[in-house]
Amino acid sequence: MGTLRTYLASLLHSFYPRRCVVCGTPLVEGEQGLCTQCVLRMPRTGYHTQEGNPVEVSFWGRAQLERATSYFFYEKGSDFRHLLHRLKYGGRKDLGYLMGRVVATELRESDFLKDIDLLVPVPLHPRKQRERGYNQSACLAKGLSQVTGIPVNTISLIRRRHHESQTHKRRYDRWLNVDGIFALRHPERLAGKHLLLIDDVLTTGATITACCDALKEVEGVRISVFTLAVAQ
Ligand SMILES: [Zn+2]
């Protein structure tokens, strides 16, 4: 059975070679999701080693954070949009686990994760998660957890109501839109903990700010933020 499966896999592989989601180059053995070249040329921010970095500054006066970082710069039209898009809408959970592991390996070199007790992915509305089948931020969190051993909590922070797509709204409207959409369940599980809030892309910061508004009800909680990409 194992042999048959291997045979069929290699047959399929010859018809449909696995390709890098970013540049389309066929992947070689040992590569997953992205080719080595694309992993290397990813425009990393290096913000995790820099206190007072631009992501942290962008939250000043909006959310009380310990630290914040985004892993890579995302420019509109860049090839890396394929990575973000397939992770979010294309059913490619594997890209979330993979990037979580890649990121964790690099963040571990600094003190960014040292003090983190729990990984908390930004939740999707339950209906959206049912339609999509997964939460891309939770996949990132799981990948991070596989390398660091830091547990993931997906039950305490919940999304309250479905809201229409924010894509075509003006910045001001987005603020109104996200206000009060997150709530807590079993907040005692978060008490006194240092949480790392995890999301895929940072744009206006409104979603993270709304999460922090809900979390500030928790006794003694401290919050840091990680996003895979930051929009430029
Ligand atoms: Zn590539």
Residues whose N, C-alpha, C, O or C-beta is under 5 A from the ligand:
A	BS01	ZN	C20 V22 C23 G24 T25 C35 C38
